[in-house]
């Protein structure tokens, strides 16, 4: 699946479970491993886990390869690697602490 279509797929699927504060960053000029980072928040560990699990389930159904996922057990920050798009689903306090948007925008 092309990067742009995969990005839209991810945005739609995290939106299905009401992910909050969705940010899409084009990191294609800064990274050789991915084109987009999608960062969003969940309201609790359960919500974060549900958003990530829904995304992975829908990706499998669509035949999209999941290269990896991390953090489902703790569910404070779940990373889903879909190759051209890497998804970060985070609780608010974790997102505030790491400030990924700021980190990647500073290197733009």
C-alpha positions, 0 to 999 in steps of 0.5 A: 500500500502506498504511503499516502493511502496507508497514512489515511488508513491509519488515521481512519482506524484510530479515529474509529475508536475516538483517538484524541489529539491526532497529529500526522508528521511527514518525516520522509526527509528526516528518516530513512525508515518511515515516511509518516508518524501518526501520534494520538492519545487515548484517555486511559491504558484500556483506551490506548490498548484498544486503539492499537489493537483495533488498528492492528486487527484492521491492518491484518484484515486489509492484508497490511503487514505489521512489522512490529508493535511494542508497549501493549502490556503497559499501554502507556505508549503503544507503538505500531510499525507499519513500515511507511507509517509508524503509529504512536498511541499514548496516554496524555502524561506520557505524550507530554513527557516525551513530546515527540511532535516537538522533537520531530518538528525541530529537526524538520 
